[in-house]
């Protein structure tokens, strides 16, 4: 799969998560975690968690788990941008 196709798949996955049961009014718990300054650490911990169990669970969907890993990587970037913006008065 080419990167452009993978990015489209990742975008679709991320946008879908905002319609799932743990998102209320377009707000996910991670939004609150980032707002309280723990976004980078939390997101990277999730990357480690999903990477360490990749393909090991019964009936594992490795592509889905990789999408989760990528999503949490993106969330870490969002948290970093927010943190740097706050430090620079943005």
The first five atom37 places (N, CA, C, CB, O) and aatype in JSON, in Angstrom:
{
  "aatype": [20, 20, 20, 20, 20, 20, 20, 20, 20, 20, 20, 20, 20, 20, 20, 20, 20, 20, 20, 20, 20, 20, 20, 20, 20, 20, 20, 20, 20, 20, 20, 20, 20, 20, 20, 20, 20, 20, 20, 20, 20, 20, 20, 20, 20, 20, 20, 20, 20, 20, 20, 20, 20, 20, 20, 20, 20, 20, 20, 20, 20, 20, 20, 20, 20, 20, 20, 20, 20, 20, 20, 20, 20, 20, 20, 20, 20, 20, 20, 20, 20, 20, 20, 20, 20, 20, 20, 20, 20, 20],
  "atom_mask": [
    [1, 1, 1, 1, 1],
    [1, 1, 1, 1, 1],
    [1, 1, 1, 1, 1],
    [1, 1, 1, 1, 1],
    [1, 1, 1, 1, 1],
    [1, 1, 1, 1, 1],
    [1, 1, 1, 1, 1],
    [1, 1, 1, 1, 1],
    [1, 1, 1, 1, 1],
    [1, 1, 1, 1, 1],
    [1, 1, 1, 1, 1],
    [1, 1, 1, 1, 1],
    [1, 1, 1, 1, 1],
    [1, 1, 1, 1, 1],
    [1, 1, 1, 1, 1],
    [1, 1, 1, 1, 1],
    [1, 1, 1, 1, 1],
    [1, 1, 1, 1, 1],
    [1, 1, 1, 1, 1],
    [1, 1, 1, 1, 1],
    [1, 1, 1, 1, 1],
    [1, 1, 1, 1, 1],
    [1, 1, 1, 1, 1],
    [1, 1, 1, 1, 1],
    [1, 1, 1, 1, 1],
    [1, 1, 1, 1, 1],
    [1, 1, 1, 1, 1],
    [1, 1, 1, 1, 1],
    [1, 1, 1, 1, 1],
    [1, 1, 1, 1, 1],
    [1, 1, 1, 1, 1],
    [1, 1, 1, 1, 1],
    [1, 1, 1, 1, 1],
    [1, 1, 1, 1, 1],
    [1, 1, 1, 1, 1],
    [1, 1, 1, 1, 1],
    [1, 1, 1, 1, 1],
    [1, 1, 1, 1, 1],
    [1, 1, 1, 1, 1],
    [1, 1, 1, 1, 1],
    [1, 1, 1, 1, 1],
    [1, 1, 1, 1, 1],
    [1, 1, 1, 1, 1],
    [1, 1, 1, 1, 1],
    [1, 1, 1, 1, 1],
    [1, 1, 1, 1, 1],
    [1, 1, 1, 1, 1],
    [1, 1, 1, 1, 1],
    [1, 1, 1, 1, 1],
    [1, 1, 1, 1, 1],
    [1, 1, 1, 1, 1],
    [1, 1, 1, 1, 1],
    [1, 1, 1, 1, 1],
    [1, 1, 1, 1, 1],
    [1, 1, 1, 1, 1],
    [1, 1, 1, 1, 1],
    [1, 1, 1, 1, 1],
    [1, 1, 1, 1, 1],
    [1, 1, 1, 1, 1],
    [1, 1, 1, 1, 1],
    [1, 1, 1, 1, 1],
    [1, 1, 1, 1, 1],
    [1, 1, 1, 1, 1],
    [1, 1, 1, 1, 1],
    [1, 1, 1, 1, 1],
    [1, 1, 1, 1, 1],
    [1, 1, 1, 1, 1],
    [1, 1, 1, 1, 1],
    [1, 1, 1, 1, 1],
    [1, 1, 1, 1, 1],
    [1, 1, 1, 1, 1],
    [1, 1, 1, 1, 1],
    [1, 1, 1, 1, 1],
    [1, 1, 1, 1, 1],
    [1, 1, 1, 1, 1],
    [1, 1, 1, 1, 1],
    [1, 1, 1, 1, 1],
    [1, 1, 1, 1, 1],
    [1, 1, 1, 1, 1],
    [1, 1, 1, 1, 1],
    [1, 1, 1, 1, 1],
    [1, 1, 1, 1, 1],
    [1, 1, 1, 1, 1],
    [1, 1, 1, 1, 1],
    [1, 1, 1, 1, 1],
    [1, 1, 1, 1, 1],
    [1, 1, 1, 1, 1],
    [1, 1, 1, 1, 1],
    [1, 1, 1, 1, 1],
    [1, 1, 1, 1, 1]
  ],
  "atom_positions": [
    [[0.85, -1.18, 0.0], [0.0, 0.0, 0.0], [0.89, 1.24, 0.0], [-0.97, 0.0, 1.23], [1.86, 1.33, 0.76]],
    [[0.57, 2.14, -0.82], [1.32, 3.39, -0.89], [0.93, 4.29, 0.28], [1.06, 4.1, -2.23], [-0.15, 4.15, 0.86]],
    [[1.82, 5.21, 0.62], [1.61, 6.09, 1.76], [0.34, 6.93, 1.62], [2.8, 6.99, 1.94], [-0.37, 7.14, 2.6]],
    [[0.06, 7.42, 0.42], [-1.12, 8.26, 0.22], [-2.39, 7.48, 0.55], [-1.17, 8.77, -1.23], [-3.31, 8.02, 1.17]],
    [[-2.45, 6.23, 0.14], [-3.61, 5.38, 0.45], [-3.68, 5.11, 1.95], [-3.53, 4.05, -0.33], [-4.77, 5.11, 2.53]],
    [[-2.54, 4.89, 2.56], [-2.5, 4.64, 4.0], [-2.96, 5.88, 4.77], [-1.08, 4.24, 4.44], [-3.68, 5.76, 5.76]],
    [[-2.56, 7.05, 4.31], [-3.0, 8.29, 4.97], [-4.51, 8.47, 4.87], [-2.29, 9.5, 4.36], [-5.15, 8.92, 5.82]],
    [[-5.08, 8.12, 3.73], [-6.53, 8.21, 3.57], [-7.22, 7.26, 4.53], [-6.94, 7.88, 2.11], [-8.23, 7.61, 5.15]],
    [[-6.67, 6.05, 4.66], [-7.24, 5.07, 5.58], [-7.13, 5.57, 7.03], [-6.53, 3.69, 5.42], [-8.06, 5.41, 7.82]],
    [[-6.0, 6.17, 7.37], [-5.81, 6.71, 8.72], [-6.79, 7.85, 8.98], [-4.36, 7.2, 8.91], [-7.4, 7.93, 10.04]],
    [[-6.93, 8.73, 8.0], [-7.87, 9.85, 8.16], [-9.29, 9.33, 8.39], [-7.84, 10.77, 6.91], [-9.99, 9.82, 9.27]],
    [[-9.7, 8.35, 7.62], [-11.03, 7.77, 7.77], [-11.2, 7.16, 9.16], [-11.28, 6.71, 6.69], [-12.23, 7.33, 9.8]],
    [[-10.18, 6.44, 9.62], [-10.22, 5.82, 10.94], [-10.35, 6.88, 12.04], [-8.95, 4.97, 11.18], [-11.18, 6.75, 12.93]],
    [[-9.53, 7.91, 11.97], [-9.53, 8.95, 13.01], [-10.89, 9.66, 13.05], [-8.4, 9.98, 12.76], [-11.46, 9.85, 14.12]],
    [[-11.39, 10.05, 11.89], [-12.67, 10.76, 11.86], [-13.8, 9.88, 12.37], [-12.98, 11.23, 10.43], [-14.73, 10.38, 13.01]],
    [[-13.74, 8.59, 12.11], [-14.77, 7.66, 12.58], [-14.8, 7.58, 14.1], [-14.53, 6.27, 11.99], [-15.86, 7.37, 14.69]],
    [[-13.64, 7.73, 14.75], [-13.6, 7.6, 16.21], [-14.44, 8.66, 16.9], [-12.17, 7.67, 16.7], [-14.91, 8.44, 18.02]],
    [[-14.64, 9.8, 16.25], [-15.44, 10.85, 16.87], [-16.93, 10.56, 16.83], [-15.17, 12.17, 16.2], [-17.71, 11.29, 17.44]],
    [[-17.33, 9.51, 16.14], [-18.72, 9.11, 16.12], [-18.99, 7.89, 16.98], [-19.16, 8.83, 14.71], [-20.13, 7.43, 17.07]],
    [[-17.97, 7.37, 17.62], [-18.14, 6.17, 18.42], [-18.66, 6.5, 19.82], [-16.82, 5.42, 18.53], [-18.76, 7.66, 20.2]],
    [[-18.99, 5.46, 20.55], [-19.67, 5.61, 21.83], [-18.9, 6.4, 22.88], [-19.98, 4.27, 22.38], [-19.52, 7.0, 23.76]],
    [[-17.58, 6.43, 22.82], [-16.81, 7.13, 23.84], [-16.57, 8.59, 23.5], [-15.51, 6.45, 24.05], [-15.88, 9.29, 24.23]],
    [[-17.13, 9.05, 22.4], [-17.03, 10.46, 22.04], [-18.4, 11.09, 22.27], [-16.56, 10.65, 20.55], [-19.4, 10.6, 21.74]],
    [[-18.45, 12.14, 23.02], [-19.71, 12.8, 23.31], [-19.63, 14.22, 22.77], [-20.04, 12.79, 24.84], [-18.74, 14.99, 23.16]],
    [[-20.54, 14.57, 21.9], [-20.56, 15.9, 21.29], [-19.23, 16.23, 20.61], [-20.89, 16.96, 22.34], [-18.77, 17.37, 20.64]],
    [[-18.61, 15.21, 20.0], [-17.34, 15.43, 19.31], [-16.16, 15.6, 20.24], [-17.45, 16.64, 18.44], [-15.06, 15.93, 19.78]],
    [[-16.33, 15.37, 21.53], [-15.26, 15.51, 22.51], [-14.9, 14.13, 23.04], [-15.67, 16.46, 23.68], [-15.77, 13.38, 23.49]],
    [[-13.62, 13.8, 22.99], [-13.15, 12.54, 23.53], [-12.37, 12.8, 24.8], [-12.28, 11.78, 22.5], [-11.94, 13.92, 25.07]],
    [[-12.2, 11.76, 25.57], [-11.43, 11.88, 26.82], [-10.04, 12.44, 26.55], [-11.33, 10.52, 27.51], [-9.52, 13.21, 27.36]],
    [[-9.44, 12.06, 25.43], [-8.1, 12.56, 25.11], [-8.08, 14.08, 25.01], [-7.59, 11.93, 23.81], [-7.07, 14.71, 25.33]],
    [[-9.18, 14.67, 24.56], [-9.24, 16.13, 24.48], [-9.07, 16.75, 25.87], [-10.58, 16.58, 23.85], [-8.39, 17.76, 26.02]],
    [[-9.68, 16.14, 26.86], [-9.54, 16.63, 28.24], [-8.15, 16.35, 28.79], [-10.6, 15.98, 29.15], [-7.58, 17.16, 29.52]],
    [[-7.6, 15.19, 28.42], [-6.25, 14.84, 28.87], [-5.24, 15.83, 28.31], [-5.88, 13.4, 28.42], [-4.36, 16.3, 29.03]],
    [[-5.37, 16.17, 27.02], [-4.48, 17.15, 26.4], [-4.66, 18.51, 27.05], [-4.74, 17.25, 24.88], [-3.68, 19.2, 27.35]],
    [[-5.9, 18.91, 27.28], [-6.19, 20.22, 27.88], [-5.58, 20.35, 29.27], [-7.7, 20.44, 27.96], [-5.27, 21.46, 29.71]],
    [[-5.4, 19.23, 29.95], [-4.83, 19.25, 31.3], [-3.32, 18.99, 31.32], [-5.53, 18.24, 32.17], [-2.74, 18.82, 32.38]],
    [[-2.7, 18.94, 30.13], [-1.24, 18.87, 30.07], [-0.62, 17.49, 30.09], [-0.7, 19.61, 31.15], [0.59, 17.38, 30.24]],
    [[-1.42, 16.45, 29.93], [-0.89, 15.09, 29.98], [-0.94, 14.38, 28.63], [-1.64, 14.28, 31.0], [-0.74, 13.17, 28.56]],
    [[-1.22, 15.12, 27.58], [-1.47, 14.52, 26.28], [-0.3, 13.77, 25.68], [-1.88, 15.56, 25.35], [-0.48, 12.67, 25.15]],
    [[0.89, 14.34, 25.75], [2.05, 13.68, 25.14], [2.33, 12.36, 25.85], [3.3, 14.61, 25.2], [2.47, 11.32, 25.2]],
    [[2.4, 12.39, 27.15], [2.72, 11.2, 27.91], [1.66, 10.12, 27.73], [2.87, 11.54, 29.39], [1.98, 8.95, 27.51]],
    [[0.39, 10.52, 27.82], [-0.7, 9.56, 27.67], [-0.69, 8.94, 26.27], [-2.06, 10.25, 27.94], [-0.81, 7.72, 26.12]],
    [[-0.56, 9.78, 25.27], [-0.58, 9.28, 23.89], [0.58, 8.34, 23.62], [-0.53, 10.45, 22.91], [0.39, 7.29, 22.99]],
    [[1.77, 8.68, 24.08], [2.92, 7.81, 23.86], [2.8, 6.51, 24.65], [4.21, 8.54, 24.24], [3.26, 5.47, 24.19]],
    [[2.19, 6.56, 25.82], [1.94, 5.33, 26.57], [1.0, 4.42, 25.79], [1.36, 5.64, 27.97], [1.17, 3.2, 25.8]],
    [[0.01, 5.0, 25.14], [-0.92, 4.21, 24.32], [-0.21, 3.62, 23.11], [-2.11, 5.06, 23.86], [-0.5, 2.49, 22.72]],
    [[0.7, 4.37, 22.5], [1.49, 3.84, 21.39], [2.25, 2.6, 21.86], [2.48, 4.91, 20.84], [2.25, 1.58, 21.18]],
    [[2.89, 2.69, 23.01], [3.65, 1.56, 23.55], [2.73, 0.38, 23.83], [4.4, 1.98, 24.84], [3.06, -0.76, 23.51]],
    [[1.58, 0.66, 24.43], [0.63, -0.4, 24.76], [0.17, -1.15, 23.51], [-0.58, 0.18, 25.49], [0.25, -2.38, 23.46]],
    [[-0.3, -0.42, 22.52], [-0.8, -1.08, 21.31], [0.32, -1.73, 20.51], [-1.52, -0.08, 20.44], [0.11, -2.79, 19.91]],
    [[1.5, -1.13, 20.49], [2.63, -1.73, 19.76], [3.08, -3.02, 20.43], [3.8, -0.74, 19.68], [3.44, -3.98, 19.75]],
    [[3.06, -3.05, 21.75], [3.55, -4.24, 22.46], [2.62, -5.43, 22.33], [3.75, -3.91, 23.92], [3.05, -6.57, 22.48]],
    [[1.35, -5.19, 22.06], [0.42, -6.31, 21.91], [-0.02, -6.54, 20.47], [-0.8, -6.08, 22.78], [-0.96, -7.29, 20.22]],
    [[0.63, -5.9, 19.53], [0.29, -6.0, 18.12], [0.28, -7.46, 17.65], [1.29, -5.19, 17.28], [1.29, -8.16, 17.73]],
    [[-0.87, -7.9, 17.18], [-1.01, -9.25, 16.65], [-1.05, -10.36, 17.68], [0.08, -9.5, 15.74], [-1.08, -11.53, 17.3]],
    [[-1.06, -10.03, 18.95], [-0.99, -11.07, 19.99], [-2.35, -11.47, 20.54], [-0.13, -10.59, 21.11], [-2.49, -12.55, 21.11]],
    [[-3.37, -10.63, 20.38], [-4.69, -10.95, 20.92], [-5.43, -11.89, 19.98], [-5.51, -9.66, 21.15], [-5.24, -11.87, 18.77]],
    [[-6.28, -12.72, 20.56], [-7.12, -13.63, 19.79], [-7.93, -12.82, 18.77], [-8.05, -14.45, 20.71], [-8.59, -11.85, 19.13]],
    [[-7.88, -13.23, 17.52], [-8.63, -12.54, 16.47], [-8.13, -11.14, 16.16], [-10.06, -12.46, 16.85], [-8.88, -10.3, 15.67]],
    [[-6.87, -10.9, 16.46], [-6.31, -9.56, 16.28], [-6.41, -9.09, 14.84], [-4.85, -9.53, 16.73], [-6.2, -9.85, 13.9]],
    [[-6.74, -7.82, 14.69], [-6.75, -7.17, 13.39], [-5.55, -6.22, 13.4], [-8.12, -6.4, 13.1], [-5.64, -5.1, 13.9]],
    [[-4.43, -6.68, 12.85], [-3.2, -5.91, 12.93], [-3.33, -4.55, 12.27], [-2.06, -6.68, 12.3], [-2.78, -3.56, 12.77]],
    [[-4.04, -4.47, 11.17], [-4.21, -3.17, 10.52], [-4.93, -2.19, 11.44], [-4.99, -3.33, 9.2], [-4.54, -1.03, 11.55]],
    [[-5.97, -2.65, 12.11], [-6.71, -1.8, 13.04], [-5.81, -1.33, 14.18], [-7.93, -2.55, 13.61], [-5.84, -0.16, 14.57]],
    [[-5.02, -2.25, 14.72], [-4.11, -1.88, 15.8], [-3.05, -0.89, 15.33], [-3.44, -3.13, 16.38], [-2.68, 0.01, 16.08]],
    [[-2.55, -1.05, 14.11], [-1.57, -0.1, 13.58], [-2.22, 1.27, 13.39], [-1.0, -0.6, 12.23], [-1.58, 2.29, 13.65]],
    [[-3.48, 1.29, 12.95], [-4.19, 2.57, 12.85], [-4.31, 3.24, 14.22], [-5.6, 2.35, 12.23], [-4.17, 4.45, 14.33]],
    [[-4.56, 2.45, 15.26], [-4.62, 3.0, 16.62], [-3.27, 3.61, 17.01], [-5.03, 1.91, 17.64], [-3.21, 4.71, 17.56]],
    [[-2.2, 2.89, 16.72], [-0.86, 3.38, 17.04], [-0.61, 4.71, 16.34], [0.21, 2.34, 16.64], [-0.13, 5.66, 16.95]],
    [[-0.93, 4.76, 15.06], [-0.74, 6.01, 14.3], [-1.6, 7.13, 14.84], [-1.06, 5.78, 12.81], [-1.16, 8.28, 14.93]],
    [[-2.85, 6.8, 15.21], [-3.75, 7.81, 15.75], [-3.18, 8.41, 17.04], [-5.14, 7.2, 16.03], [-3.2, 9.63, 17.22]],
    [[-2.68, 7.56, 17.92], [-2.1, 8.08, 19.16], [-0.83, 8.88, 18.89], [-1.8, 6.94, 20.12], [-0.53, 9.82, 19.62]],
    [[-0.07, 8.52, 17.86], [1.08, 9.33, 17.46], [0.64, 10.72, 17.02], [1.85, 8.64, 16.33], [1.27, 11.72, 17.37]],
    [[-0.44, 10.77, 16.24], [-1.0, 12.07, 15.83], [-1.47, 12.88, 17.03], [-2.16, 11.87, 14.86], [-1.26, 14.1, 17.1]],
    [[-2.1, 12.21, 17.98], [-2.57, 12.9, 19.18], [-1.4, 13.46, 19.99], [-3.41, 11.96, 20.04], [-1.51, 14.53, 20.59]],
    [[-0.29, 12.74, 20.01], [0.91, 13.25, 20.69], [1.4, 14.52, 20.0], [2.03, 12.18, 20.71], [1.83, 15.47, 20.67]],
    [[1.34, 14.55, 18.66], [1.74, 15.76, 17.93], [0.81, 16.92, 18.25], [1.74, 15.49, 16.42], [1.27, 18.05, 18.42]],
    [[-0.49, 16.66, 18.33], [-1.46, 17.7, 18.67], [-1.15, 18.24, 20.07], [-2.9, 17.15, 18.61], [-1.17, 19.45, 20.29]],
    [[-0.88, 17.33, 20.99], [-0.58, 17.74, 22.37], [0.71, 18.57, 22.41], [-0.44, 16.51, 23.29], [0.78, 19.56, 23.14]],
    [[1.71, 18.18, 21.63], [2.96, 18.93, 21.58], [2.74, 20.33, 21.03], [4.0, 18.19, 20.73], [3.25, 21.31, 21.57]],
    [[1.97, 20.43, 19.95], [1.67, 21.75, 19.37], [0.94, 22.63, 20.37], [0.82, 21.59, 18.09], [1.23, 23.81, 20.49]],
    [[-0.02, 22.04, 21.09], [-0.76, 22.8, 22.1], [0.18, 23.27, 23.22], [-1.91, 21.95, 22.7], [0.11, 24.42, 23.65]],
    [[1.06, 22.38, 23.67], [2.0, 22.72, 24.73], [2.95, 23.81, 24.27], [2.79, 21.47, 25.17], [3.18, 24.78, 24.99]],
    [[3.51, 23.67, 23.07], [4.44, 24.68, 22.56], [3.73, 26.01, 22.33], [5.08, 24.2, 21.25], [4.31, 27.07, 22.56]],
    [[2.48, 25.95, 21.88], [1.7, 27.17, 21.69], [1.46, 27.89, 23.01], [0.37, 26.85, 21.03], [1.53, 29.12, 23.07]],
    [[1.16, 27.13, 24.06], [0.92, 27.72, 25.38], [2.22, 28.34, 25.93], [0.39, 26.64, 26.37], [2.19, 29.41, 26.53]],
    [[3.33, 27.66, 25.69], [4.62, 28.18, 26.18], [5.03, 29.44, 25.44], [5.7, 27.12, 26.03], [5.75, 30.28, 25.98]],
    [[4.58, 29.58, 24.2], [4.94, 30.75, 23.39], [3.82, 31.79, 23.35], [5.29, 30.32, 21.97], [3.88, 32.73, 22.56]],
    [[2.82, 31.62, 24.19], [1.75, 32.6, 24.27], [0.77, 32.55, 23.11], [2.32, 33.95, 24.36], [0.07, 33.53, 22.85]],
    [[0.71, 31.43, 22.41], [-0.23, 31.29, 21.29], [-1.49, 30.59, 21.71], [0.4, 30.54, 20.14], [-2.39, 30.39, 20.9]]
  ]
}
